[in-house]
Amino acid sequence: MTIALGSPDLAADPQASRFIKQETVMVTFAAVAGALQSREGVNHYVAGDALITGSTGDRWSVTRARFDAKCEAIAPCGHGRDGEYAARPVPVWARQMAQPFTIARCAGGDLLRGAANDWVLQYAPGDYGVVENARFRQVYRPESL
């Protein structure tokens, strides 16, 4: 049975913890609006959004504003240009789910799907992601206290 998560506040969830992403990714910036299929669901994007290929080969899109706040260019790439980027050490809330689930990326946004043992992430209030368990274990580390 798949559960629909709605809009959980993982900061108030005793089963959630804070993690930091440690990954270098390849980025191209969308010239026009479109959609790409990620492992977790369809990702719609607009011109200027970041189209990302992660170190594990997974692909997804990120709004330009969120990308600019969370990633930094790796030389010789300049910020805002296609190339290699590193995740800034910004903590996120994450919870591993025991059963299959769905969650919207944001209110009215793309519906993402997770399998049992996948992780739901909360980047900010109302801003969610889903990460497959094996990928999560490769690129996320517990936040140091």
DSSP file with accessible surface (Angstrom, degrees, kcal/mol):
  #  RESIDUE AA STRUCTURE BP1 BP2  ACC     N-H-->O    O-->H-N    N-H-->O    O-->H-N    TCO  KAPPA ALPHA  PHI   PSI    X-CA   Y-CA   Z-CA
    1    1 A M              0   0  187      0, 0.0     2,-0.4     0, 0.0     0, 0.0   0.000 360.0 360.0 360.0 133.0    0.0    0.0    0.0
    2    2 A T        -     0   0   80     97,-0.1     2,-0.4    99,-0.1    99,-0.3  -0.807 360.0-149.3 -96.3 132.8    1.3    3.5   -1.0
    3    3 A I  E     -a  101   0A  48     97,-2.2    99,-2.2    -2,-0.4     2,-0.6  -0.809   9.0-135.7-102.8 143.9    0.8    6.3    1.4
    4    4 A A  E     -a  102   0A  81     -2,-0.4    99,-0.2    97,-0.2    97,-0.0  -0.873  13.9-159.5 -94.4 122.2    0.3   10.0    0.4
    5    5 A L        -     0   0   38     97,-2.8     2,-0.2    -2,-0.6    98,-0.1   0.667  11.7-166.7 -82.2 -17.6    2.5   12.2    2.7
    6    6 A G        -     0   0   50     96,-0.3    98,-0.4     1,-0.2    -1,-0.2  -0.491  61.3 -32.4  68.5-131.1    0.8   15.5    2.2
    7    7 A S  S    S-     0   0   99     -2,-0.2    -1,-0.2    96,-0.1    96,-0.0  -0.617  74.1-174.1-125.8  71.3    3.0   18.3    3.6
    8    8 A P        -     0   0   34      0, 0.0     2,-0.9     0, 0.0   118,-0.3  -0.293  24.9-135.1 -69.2 151.5    4.8   16.9    6.6
    9    9 A D    >   -     0   0   96      1,-0.2     3,-1.6   116,-0.1     4,-0.3  -0.861  20.9-174.6-102.1  94.3    7.0   19.1    8.8
   10   10 A L  G >  S+     0   0    2     -2,-0.9     3,-1.2     1,-0.3     6,-0.3   0.766  77.5  70.0 -66.0 -21.7   10.1   16.8    9.2
   11   11 A A  G 3  S+     0   0   50      1,-0.3    -1,-0.3    -3,-0.1     7,-0.0   0.802 105.3  41.6 -63.7 -24.7   11.6   19.3   11.7
   12   12 A A  G <  S+     0   0   75     -3,-1.6    -1,-0.3     3,-0.0    -2,-0.2   0.381  93.0 101.9-101.5   4.3    8.9   18.1   14.1
   13   13 A D    X   -     0   0   31     -3,-1.2     3,-1.9    -4,-0.3    -3,-0.0  -0.775  61.2-153.4 -93.7 117.6    9.1   14.4   13.2
   14   14 A P  T 3  S+     0   0  129      0, 0.0    -1,-0.1     0, 0.0    -4,-0.0   0.709  95.6  58.0 -65.3 -15.2   11.1   12.4   15.8
   15   15 A Q  T 3  S+     0   0  125      2,-0.0    81,-0.4    80,-0.0     2,-0.3   0.446  93.5  86.1 -91.8   0.0   12.0    9.9   13.0
   16   16 A A    <   -     0   0    9     -3,-1.9     2,-0.3    -6,-0.3    79,-0.2  -0.707  55.0-176.0-100.6 151.6   13.7   12.6   10.9
   17   17 A S  E     -C   94   0B  64     77,-2.5    77,-2.5    -2,-0.3     2,-0.4  -0.916  29.5-100.2-137.2 168.5   17.3   13.8   11.1
   18   18 A R  E     +C   93   0B  83     -2,-0.3   125,-2.4    75,-0.2     2,-0.3  -0.755  40.4 177.6 -97.1 136.9   19.4   16.4    9.5
   19   19 A F  E     -CD  92 142B  25     73,-2.6    73,-2.6    -2,-0.4     2,-0.4  -0.916  21.0-140.5-134.0 158.8   21.8   15.5    6.7
   20   20 A I  E     -CD  91 141B  30    121,-3.1   121,-2.4    -2,-0.3     2,-0.3  -0.981  20.4-128.9-123.2 133.6   24.2   17.3    4.4
   21   21 A K  E     - D   0 140B  43     69,-0.5     2,-0.5    -2,-0.4   119,-0.2  -0.626  18.8-170.8 -81.6 134.4   24.6   16.4    0.7
   22   22 A Q        +     0   0  116    117,-3.6     2,-0.3    -2,-0.3    66,-0.1  -0.879  35.8 123.1-126.7  96.3   28.2   15.8   -0.5
   23   23 A E        -     0   0   16     -2,-0.5    64,-2.0    64,-0.1     2,-0.4  -0.992  50.8-141.8-157.1 144.7   28.2   15.5   -4.3
   24   24 A T  E     -G   86   0C  61     -2,-0.3     2,-0.3    62,-0.2    62,-0.2  -0.928  32.8-175.7-104.6 133.5   29.6   16.9   -7.4
   25   25 A V  E     -G   85   0C   8     60,-2.9    60,-2.6    -2,-0.4     2,-0.4  -0.867  27.1-121.0-128.3 161.0   27.1   17.1  -10.3
   26   26 A M  E     -GH  84  53C 100     27,-2.4    27,-2.6    -2,-0.3     2,-0.4  -0.885  35.0-166.2-100.8 135.0   27.0   18.1  -14.0
   27   27 A V  E     +GH  83  52C   3     56,-2.7    56,-2.2    -2,-0.4     2,-0.3  -0.966  19.2 178.9-128.8 137.7   24.6   20.9  -14.8
   28   28 A T  E     - H   0  51C  62     23,-2.0    23,-3.4    -2,-0.4     2,-0.5  -0.953  29.0-128.2-124.4 150.3   23.1   22.3  -18.0
   29   29 A F  E     - H   0  50C  30     -2,-0.3    21,-0.2    21,-0.2     2,-0.1  -0.870  29.2-110.4-102.6 131.2   20.6   25.2  -17.9
   30   30 A A        -     0   0   10     19,-2.7    18,-3.1    -2,-0.5     3,-0.1  -0.364  21.0-164.4 -63.2 130.8   17.4   24.7  -19.7
   31   31 A A  S    S+     0   0   92     16,-0.2     2,-0.3     1,-0.1    -1,-0.2   0.772  78.2  12.7 -82.3 -29.2   17.0   26.9  -22.8
   32   32 A V  S    S-     0   0  104     14,-0.1    -1,-0.1    15,-0.1    16,-0.1  -0.919  94.6 -83.3-140.7 164.9   13.2   26.3  -23.0
   33   33 A A        +     0   0   68     -2,-0.3     2,-0.3    14,-0.1    13,-0.2  -0.322  64.6 125.2 -67.1 152.5   10.6   24.8  -20.7
   34   34 A G  E     -K   45   0D  27     11,-2.0    11,-2.6    -4,-0.0     2,-0.3  -0.936  47.5-102.1-176.7-160.7   10.2   21.0  -20.6
   35   35 A A  E     -K   44   0D  51     -2,-0.3     2,-0.3     9,-0.3     9,-0.2  -0.990  18.5-164.7-148.1 148.1   10.1   17.9  -18.5
   36   36 A L  E     -K   43   0D  16      7,-2.1     7,-3.1    -2,-0.3     2,-0.7  -0.967  25.1-119.6-132.2 153.6   12.4   15.1  -17.7
   37   37 A Q  E     -K   42   0D 130     -2,-0.3     5,-0.2     5,-0.2     2,-0.2  -0.834  30.9-173.1 -95.4 113.9   11.8   11.8  -16.1
   38   38 A S  E >   -K   41   0D   7      3,-2.5     3,-0.6    -2,-0.7    22,-0.1  -0.515  43.1 -99.6 -92.4 173.9   13.7   11.2  -12.9
   39   39 A R  T 3  S+     0   0  139     20,-0.3     3,-0.1     1,-0.2    -1,-0.1   0.853 125.3  44.0 -59.4 -31.8   13.7    7.9  -11.0
   40   40 A E  T 3  S-     0   0   22      1,-0.3    73,-2.9    90,-0.2     2,-0.3   0.575 126.5 -64.1 -95.2 -10.9   11.1    9.4   -8.6
   41   41 A G  E <  S-K   38   0D  10     -3,-0.6    -3,-2.5    71,-0.2    -1,-0.3  -0.887  72.5 -34.9 152.1 179.4    8.8   11.0  -11.2
   42   42 A V  E     -K   37   0D  57     69,-0.3     2,-0.5    -2,-0.3    -5,-0.2  -0.470  46.8-156.9 -70.6 137.4    8.4   13.7  -13.8
   43   43 A N  E     -K   36   0D   5     -7,-3.1    -7,-2.1    -2,-0.2     2,-0.3  -0.956   5.8-159.6-117.3 108.8   10.2   16.9  -13.2
   44   44 A H  E     +K   35   0D 113     -2,-0.5     2,-0.3    -9,-0.2    -9,-0.3  -0.659  17.0 178.0 -83.8 146.7    8.8   19.9  -15.0
   45   45 A Y  E     -K   34   0D  43    -11,-2.6   -11,-2.0    -2,-0.3     2,-0.3  -0.942  20.6-137.6-145.1 163.6   11.1   22.9  -15.5
   46   46 A V    >   -     0   0   86     -2,-0.3     3,-2.3   -13,-0.2   -16,-0.3  -0.762  48.8 -68.2-116.6 166.7   11.2   26.4  -17.1
   47   47 A A  T 3  S+     0   0   59     -2,-0.3   -16,-0.2     1,-0.3    -1,-0.1  -0.277 122.7  27.1 -54.0 134.0   13.9   28.1  -19.1
   48   48 A G  T 3  S+     0   0   24    -18,-3.1    -1,-0.3     1,-0.4   -17,-0.1   0.137  89.1 127.3  96.9 -18.9   16.8   28.9  -16.9
   49   49 A D    <   -     0   0   15     -3,-2.3   -19,-2.7   -20,-0.1     2,-0.4  -0.303  66.4-104.4 -67.5 156.8   16.3   26.0  -14.4
   50   50 A A  E     -HI  29  62C   0     12,-2.3    12,-2.3   -21,-0.2     2,-0.6  -0.704  23.9-157.3 -86.4 129.5   19.2   23.7  -13.7
   51   51 A L  E     -HI  28  61C  17    -23,-3.4   -23,-2.0    -2,-0.4     2,-0.4  -0.951  23.9-161.5-105.6 115.3   19.1   20.2  -15.3
   52   52 A I  E     -HI  27  60C   4      8,-3.1     8,-1.8    -2,-0.6     2,-0.5  -0.816  24.6-166.3-112.1 138.9   21.3   18.0  -13.1
   53   53 A T  E     -HI  26  59C  51    -27,-2.6   -27,-2.4    -2,-0.4     6,-0.2  -0.987  26.8-147.0-117.1 115.7   23.0   14.7  -13.6
   54   54 A G    >   -     0   0    7      4,-3.1     3,-2.1    -2,-0.5   -29,-0.1  -0.212  29.2 -97.6 -78.4 173.1   24.2   13.4  -10.3
   55   55 A S  T 3  S+     0   0   79      1,-0.3    -1,-0.1   -31,-0.2   -30,-0.1   0.703 125.3  53.2 -64.1 -19.3   27.3   11.3   -9.5
   56   56 A T  T 3  S-     0   0   46      2,-0.1    -1,-0.3    79,-0.0     3,-0.1   0.327 122.3-104.4 -97.2   4.7   25.1    8.1   -9.6
   57   57 A G  S <  S+     0   0   50     -3,-2.1    -2,-0.1     1,-0.3     2,-0.0   0.317  75.1 140.4  90.5  -8.4   23.7    9.0  -13.1
   58   58 A D        -     0   0   14     -5,-0.1    -4,-3.1   -20,-0.0     2,-0.4  -0.376  38.0-150.7 -66.4 148.1   20.3   10.1  -11.7
   59   59 A R  E     +I   53   0C 107     -6,-0.2   -20,-0.3   -22,-0.2     2,-0.3  -0.944  25.9 146.3-123.6 145.7   18.8   13.1  -13.4
   60   60 A W  E     -I   52   0C  36     -8,-1.8    -8,-3.1    -2,-0.4     2,-0.3  -0.962  36.6-115.3-162.2 169.4   16.4   15.8  -12.1
   61   61 A S  E     -I   51   0C   1     -2,-0.3     2,-0.4   -10,-0.2   -10,-0.2  -0.848  19.8-166.8-114.7 154.6   15.6   19.5  -12.4
   62   62 A V  E     -I   50   0C   9    -12,-2.3   -12,-2.3    -2,-0.3    -2,-0.0  -0.998  31.0-106.2-137.8 137.1   16.0   22.3   -9.8
   63   63 A T     >  -     0   0   70     -2,-0.4     4,-2.8   -14,-0.2     5,-0.2  -0.255  33.4-117.5 -58.9 150.3   14.5   25.8  -10.0
   64   64 A R  H  > S+     0   0   78      1,-0.2     4,-2.9     2,-0.2     5,-0.2   0.912 112.7  51.4 -59.9 -42.8   17.1   28.4  -10.7
   65   65 A A  H  > S+     0   0   80      1,-0.2     4,-1.5     2,-0.2    -1,-0.2   0.934 113.4  44.3 -62.7 -43.1   16.6   30.2   -7.4
   66   66 A R  H  > S+     0   0   43      1,-0.2     4,-1.4     2,-0.2    -1,-0.2   0.913 113.6  51.4 -68.6 -40.0   17.0   27.0   -5.4
   67   67 A F  H >X S+     0   0    2     -4,-2.8     4,-2.1     1,-0.2     3,-0.6   0.945 107.3  52.3 -59.8 -48.6   20.0   25.9   -7.5
   68   68 A D  H 3< S+     0   0   56     -4,-2.9    -1,-0.2     1,-0.2    -2,-0.2   0.861 112.4  46.4 -58.9 -34.2   21.8   29.3   -7.0
   69   69 A A  H 3< S+     0   0   65     -4,-1.5    -1,-0.2    -5,-0.2    -2,-0.2   0.763 121.1  35.9 -78.4 -23.8   21.3   29.0   -3.2
   70   70 A K  H << S+     0   0   46     -4,-1.4    18,-3.4    -3,-0.6     2,-0.3   0.566 110.5  53.2-111.3 -10.8   22.5   25.3   -2.9
   71   71 A C  E  <  -J   87   0C  15     -4,-2.1     2,-0.4    16,-0.2    16,-0.2  -0.946  54.3-160.9-131.5 150.6   25.3   24.8   -5.5
   72   72 A E  E     -J   86   0C  86     14,-2.5    14,-2.8    -2,-0.3     6,-0.0  -0.982  28.8-108.8-130.4 143.1   28.6   26.5   -6.4
   73   73 A A  E     -J   85   0C  30     -2,-0.4     2,-0.5    12,-0.2    12,-0.2  -0.324  23.5-137.1 -67.1 147.0   30.5   26.2   -9.6
   74   74 A I    >   -     0   0   54     10,-2.5     3,-1.9     4,-0.1    10,-0.3  -0.926  47.8 -70.0-104.6 126.3   33.8   24.3   -9.7
   75   75 A A  T 3  S+     0   0   86     -2,-0.5     3,-0.1     1,-0.3    -1,-0.0  -0.239 119.2  30.0 -54.8 140.8   36.6   26.0  -11.6
   76   76 A P  T 3  S+     0   0  138      0, 0.0    -1,-0.3     0, 0.0     2,-0.1  -0.989 107.3  84.6 -90.1   5.4   37.0   26.6  -14.5
   77   77 A C  S <  S-     0   0   24     -3,-1.9     2,-0.3     7,-0.1     6,-0.1  -0.420  71.1-141.6 -67.2 135.6   33.1   26.7  -14.7
   78   78 A G    >   -     0   0   30      4,-0.2     3,-2.1    -2,-0.1    -4,-0.1  -0.759  33.9 -87.9 -95.7 148.8   31.6   30.1  -13.8
   79   79 A H  T 3  S+     0   0   86     -2,-0.3     3,-0.1     1,-0.3    -1,-0.1  -0.278 116.3  26.1 -58.3 134.7   28.4   30.3  -11.9
   80   80 A G  T 3  S+     0   0   26      1,-0.4     2,-0.3    -3,-0.0    -1,-0.3   0.386 101.6 105.3  91.8  -1.8   25.4   30.2  -14.3
   81   81 A R  S <  S-     0   0  177     -3,-2.1    -1,-0.4     1,-0.1   -54,-0.1  -0.806  82.4 -94.5-107.7 152.7   27.3   28.3  -17.0
   82   82 A D  S    S+     0   0   94     -2,-0.3     2,-0.3    -3,-0.1   -54,-0.2  -0.359  81.4  74.4 -60.3 139.3   26.9   24.7  -17.9
   83   83 A G  E    S-G   27   0C  16    -56,-2.2   -56,-2.7    -6,-0.1     2,-0.3  -0.991  80.6 -16.5 155.0-156.9   29.5   22.5  -16.1
   84   84 A E  E     +G   26   0C  92    -10,-0.3   -10,-2.5    -2,-0.3     2,-0.3  -0.650  53.1 177.5 -89.2 137.7   30.5   20.9  -12.8
   85   85 A Y  E     -GJ  25  73C   0    -60,-2.6   -60,-2.9    -2,-0.3     2,-0.4  -0.952  18.2-142.7-135.8 154.1   29.0   22.1   -9.5
   86   86 A A  E     -GJ  24  72C  21    -14,-2.8   -14,-2.5    -2,-0.3     2,-0.3  -0.912  27.1-111.0-116.0 145.7   29.3   21.1   -5.9
   87   87 A A  E     - J   0  71C  23    -64,-2.0   -16,-0.2    -2,-0.4   -64,-0.1  -0.540  31.9-125.7 -71.1 132.5   26.5   21.0   -3.3
   88   88 A R        -     0   0   85    -18,-3.4     2,-2.7    -2,-0.3   -67,-0.3  -0.501  34.3 -99.9 -71.2 152.5   26.9   23.6   -0.7
   89   89 A P        +     0   0   96      0, 0.0    -1,-0.1     0, 0.0   -67,-0.1  -0.351  66.8 152.7 -76.8  66.0   26.9   22.1    2.9
   90   90 A V        -     0   0   56     -2,-2.7   -69,-0.5   -20,-0.2   -71,-0.1  -0.871  42.1-128.5 -98.3 118.7   23.2   23.1    3.5
   91   91 A P  E     -C   20   0B  32      0, 0.0     2,-0.3     0, 0.0   -71,-0.2  -0.358  26.2-171.5 -69.1 145.3   21.5   20.8    6.0
   92   92 A V  E     -C   19   0B   7    -73,-2.6   -73,-2.6    -2,-0.0     2,-0.4  -0.939  26.3-112.9-129.4 155.2   18.1   19.2    5.1
   93   93 A W  E     -CE  18 122B  66     29,-2.0    29,-2.7    -2,-0.3     2,-0.3  -0.714  40.3-179.9 -84.7 139.0   15.6   17.2    7.1
   94   94 A A  E     -CE  17 121B   1    -77,-2.5   -77,-2.5    -2,-0.4     2,-0.4  -0.999  15.2-174.7-143.7 144.7   15.3   13.6    5.9
   95   95 A R  E     - E   0 120B  64     25,-2.2    25,-2.5    -2,-0.3     2,-0.4  -0.993  23.0-132.8-139.6 130.8   13.3   10.5    7.0
   96   96 A Q  E     - E   0 119B  61    -81,-0.4     2,-0.4    -2,-0.4    23,-0.2  -0.679  26.5-139.5 -80.6 134.2   13.6    7.0    5.7
   97   97 A M        -     0   0    9     21,-3.0    20,-3.2    -2,-0.4    21,-0.2  -0.787   9.1-152.9-101.0 138.2   10.2    5.6    4.9
   98   98 A A  S    S+     0   0   87     -2,-0.4    18,-0.1    18,-0.2    -1,-0.1   0.674  79.9  29.4 -81.4 -19.1    9.2    2.0    5.7
   99   99 A Q  S    S-     0   0   76     17,-0.1    18,-0.1    16,-0.1   -97,-0.1  -0.895 101.2 -72.4-137.4 164.4    6.6    1.7    2.9
  100  100 A P        +     0   0   46      0, 0.0   -97,-2.2     0, 0.0     2,-0.3  -0.244  58.9 174.5 -56.6 147.5    6.0    3.1   -0.6
  101  101 A F  E     -aB   3 114A   1     13,-2.4    13,-3.0   -99,-0.3     2,-0.3  -0.958  25.8-144.5-151.0 164.1    4.9    6.7   -0.6
  102  102 A T  E     +aB   4 113A  16    -99,-2.2   -97,-2.8    -2,-0.3     2,-0.3  -0.954  18.6 170.9-129.8 153.1    4.1    9.8   -2.7
  103  103 A I  E     - B   0 112A   2      9,-2.0     9,-3.1    -2,-0.3     2,-0.3  -0.955  32.2-117.9-157.7 143.2    4.7   13.5   -2.1
  104  104 A A  E     - B   0 111A  31    -98,-0.4     7,-0.2    -2,-0.3    24,-0.2  -0.648  21.6-130.5 -81.0 140.9    4.4   16.6   -4.1
  105  105 A R  S    S-     0   0   32      5,-2.7    23,-2.7    -2,-0.3     2,-0.3   0.853  88.3 -20.8 -57.0 -37.3    7.7   18.6   -4.7
  106  106 A C  S >  S-     0   0   61      4,-0.2     3,-3.0    21,-0.2    -1,-0.1  -0.932 103.8 -49.2-158.0 174.2    5.7   21.7   -3.6
  107  107 A A  T 3  S-     0   0  100     19,-0.4     3,-0.1     1,-0.3    -2,-0.0  -0.347 132.1  -0.9 -55.8 121.1    2.1   22.7   -3.4
  108  108 A G  T 3  S+     0   0   90      1,-0.2    -1,-0.3    -2,-0.1     3,-0.1   0.549 111.5 128.0  75.1   6.8    0.6   21.9   -6.7
  109  109 A G    <   -     0   0   29     -3,-3.0    -1,-0.2     1,-0.2   -66,-0.0  -0.128  68.0 -52.5 -88.8-175.8    4.0   20.6   -7.9
  110  110 A D        -     0   0   29     -6,-0.1    -5,-2.7   -66,-0.1     2,-0.6  -0.262  55.8-120.7 -57.2 140.7    5.2   17.4   -9.5
  111  111 A L  E     -B  104   0A  83     -7,-0.2   -69,-0.3    -6,-0.1     2,-0.3  -0.760  29.3-160.8 -88.4 122.1    4.2   14.2   -7.7
  112  112 A L  E     -B  103   0A   7     -9,-3.1    -9,-2.0    -2,-0.6     2,-0.4  -0.775   2.2-149.0-103.0 150.8    7.2   12.1   -6.6
  113  113 A R  E     -B  102   0A 151    -73,-2.9     2,-0.4    -2,-0.3   -11,-0.2  -0.955  10.2-170.6-123.3 137.5    7.1    8.4   -5.7
  114  114 A G  E     -B  101   0A   8    -13,-3.0   -13,-2.4    -2,-0.4     2,-0.2  -0.941  14.1-137.7-124.7 148.2    9.3    6.6   -3.3
  115  115 A A    >   -     0   0   51     -2,-0.4     3,-2.3   -15,-0.2   -18,-0.2  -0.471  49.2 -66.1 -91.3 170.1    9.7    2.9   -2.6
  116  116 A A  T 3  S+     0   0   40      1,-0.3   -18,-0.2    -2,-0.2    -1,-0.2  -0.334 126.7  20.8 -55.3 134.9   10.0    1.2    0.8
  117  117 A N  T 3  S+     0   0   87    -20,-3.2    -1,-0.3     1,-0.3   -19,-0.1   0.316  95.3 124.2  82.0  -4.4   13.3    2.3    2.4
  118  118 A D    <   -     0   0   16     -3,-2.3   -21,-3.0   -21,-0.2     2,-0.4  -0.303  60.3-114.5 -74.1 171.6   13.6    5.4    0.2
  119  119 A W  E     -EF  96 131B  20     12,-2.8    12,-2.4   -23,-0.2     2,-0.4  -0.891  12.2-149.9-115.6 138.4   14.0    8.8    1.8
  120  120 A V  E     -EF  95 130B   1    -25,-2.5   -25,-2.2    -2,-0.4     2,-0.4  -0.890  21.7-160.7-100.4 133.6   11.8   11.9    1.9
  121  121 A L  E     -EF  94 129B   0      8,-3.0     8,-2.0    -2,-0.4     2,-0.5  -0.920  12.0-157.0-116.1 144.2   13.7   15.2    2.2
  122  122 A Q  E     +EF  93 128B  10    -29,-2.7   -29,-2.0    -2,-0.4     6,-0.2  -0.970  12.5 176.0-120.9 113.6   12.4   18.6    3.3
  123  123 A Y  E    S-     0   0B  46      4,-2.5     5,-0.1    -2,-0.5    -1,-0.1   0.796  73.5 -22.0 -83.9 -33.0   14.6   21.4    2.0
  124  124 A A  E >  S- F   0 127B  44      3,-1.1     3,-2.5   -31,-0.1    -1,-0.3  -0.934 100.1 -51.2-163.3 168.7   12.3   24.2    3.5
  125  125 A P  T 3  S+     0   0  123      0, 0.0  -116,-0.1     0, 0.0     3,-0.1  -0.316 130.0   4.3 -54.1 125.6    8.7   24.4    4.5
  126  126 A G  T 3  S+     0   0   32   -118,-0.3     2,-0.5     1,-0.1   -19,-0.4   0.553 106.6 109.3  77.2   9.2    6.6   23.0    1.6
  127  127 A D  E <   +F  124   0B  37     -3,-2.5    -4,-2.5   -21,-0.1    -3,-1.1  -0.943  45.8 169.4-124.5 109.5    9.7   22.0   -0.4
  128  128 A Y  E     -F  122   0B   8    -23,-2.7     2,-0.3    -2,-0.5    -6,-0.2  -0.801  17.5-177.5-125.3 160.1   10.3   18.3   -0.7
  129  129 A G  E     -F  121   0B   6     -8,-2.0    -8,-3.0    -2,-0.3     2,-0.4  -0.943  17.6-138.0-145.3 166.7   12.3   15.7   -2.6
  130  130 A V  E     -F  120   0B  10     -2,-0.3     2,-0.4   -10,-0.2   -10,-0.2  -0.994  16.5-170.7-128.9 134.8   12.6   11.9   -2.7
  131  131 A V  E     -F  119   0B   9    -12,-2.4   -12,-2.8    -2,-0.4    -2,-0.0  -0.994  26.8-118.2-130.5 128.8   15.9   10.0   -2.8
  132  132 A E     >  -     0   0   45     -2,-0.4     4,-2.8   -14,-0.2     5,-0.2  -0.303  32.3-115.8 -61.1 143.7   16.4    6.3   -3.5
  133  133 A N  H  > S+     0   0   39      1,-0.2     4,-2.4     2,-0.2     5,-0.2   0.889 111.2  48.0 -55.8 -48.9   18.0    4.6   -0.5
  134  134 A A  H  > S+     0   0   53      1,-0.2     4,-1.2     2,-0.2    -1,-0.2   0.924 115.1  46.2 -62.6 -41.4   21.2    3.5   -2.2
  135  135 A R  H  > S+     0   0   13      2,-0.2     4,-1.9     1,-0.2     3,-0.5   0.924 110.0  54.3 -65.6 -43.1   21.8    6.9   -3.7
  136  136 A F  H  X S+     0   0    3     -4,-2.8     4,-2.3     1,-0.2     3,-0.3   0.937 107.1  50.7 -55.7 -46.3   21.0    8.6   -0.3
  137  137 A R  H  < S+     0   0  137     -4,-2.4    -1,-0.2     1,-0.2    -2,-0.2   0.784 111.5  49.9 -65.8 -25.7   23.6    6.5    1.4
  138  138 A Q  H  < S+     0   0  114     -4,-1.2    -1,-0.2    -3,-0.5    -2,-0.2   0.821 123.5  24.0 -79.9 -34.6   26.2    7.5   -1.2
  139  139 A V  H  < S+     0   0    3     -4,-1.9  -117,-3.6    -3,-0.3     2,-0.4   0.538 106.2  73.8-117.2  -5.7   25.7   11.2   -1.2
  140  140 A Y  E  <  -D   21   0B  13     -4,-2.3  -119,-0.2    -5,-0.3  -121,-0.0  -0.895  50.6-174.8-114.5 142.4   24.3   12.3    2.2
  141  141 A R  E     -D   20   0B 103   -121,-2.4  -121,-3.1    -2,-0.4     3,-0.1  -0.972  36.7 -95.4-128.2 147.8   26.0   12.4    5.6
  142  142 A P  E     -D   19   0B  92      0, 0.0  -123,-0.3     0, 0.0     2,-0.2  -0.274  48.1-104.2 -58.9 143.2   24.6   13.2    9.0
  143  143 A E        -     0   0   58   -125,-2.4     2,-0.2   -51,-0.1  -125,-0.1  -0.488  36.9-117.4 -67.7 135.2   24.9   16.8   10.0
  144  144 A S              0   0  111     -2,-0.2    -1,-0.1    -3,-0.1    -3,-0.0  -0.549 360.0 360.0 -73.3 138.7   27.7   17.3   12.6
  145  145 A L              0   0  208     -2,-0.2    -1,-0.1    -3,-0.0     0, 0.0  -0.536 360.0 360.0 -93.9 360.0   26.6   18.6   15.9
